[in-house]
């Protein structure tokens, strides 16, 4: 089973990808993990990516695609995978199609986590992170600390990351609309896209995705997702 997960920043792609991959017994492959692992291992692609990241620049498509190609060749991904953050644009989507075609494979489904933009802003801009090593995350609306500004776990100061400010979030959403959202239409023309509401609890969103997979006739046994809430 080969699945791509797409959706606005704040839609919960990383969280959903982890639970879905576990339920479906396929590896969760994220762009962030690809970068970190290649950098950690000191691969040629990792070294090249690190140079761009240190300079505050986007990693070129060819490097990202090369990392994805290498990861999908690993034994645990031979029979399927769930991609999160890749492809990020139409060129990467076309390259993924070619990578799969070369192996005689193709995508089974694209799950589009649908979230209103204002909800995405609320979710991300409301995050507060503990300054201590624990890195516990709270939210001013959905998971507020008992004492404002202090971590419930260790008592450390909570702060808003620079990437989580409302101004930054809105810029990220603009980039998404311009660069990433066209891949949804690219896949929609091939009848691969199923929209999933990203509103509600983690377990509810996961179950919607599992239902969509079953309705498409893909192997997805019903499992108890009550433990999916963080």
Secondary structure, 3 states (H helix, E strand, C coil): CEEEEEECCCCCHHHHHHHHHHHHCCEEEEHHHHHHHHHHHCCHHHHHHHHHHHCCCCCCHHHHHHHHHHHHCCHHHCCCEEEECCCCCHHHHHHHHHHHHHCCCCCCEEEEEECCHHHHHHHHHCEEEECCCCCCEEECCCECCCCCCECCCCCCEEECCHHHCHHHHHHHHHHHHHHHCHHHHHHHCCCCEEEEECCCCHHHHHHHHHHHHHHCCCCCCCCCCHHHCC
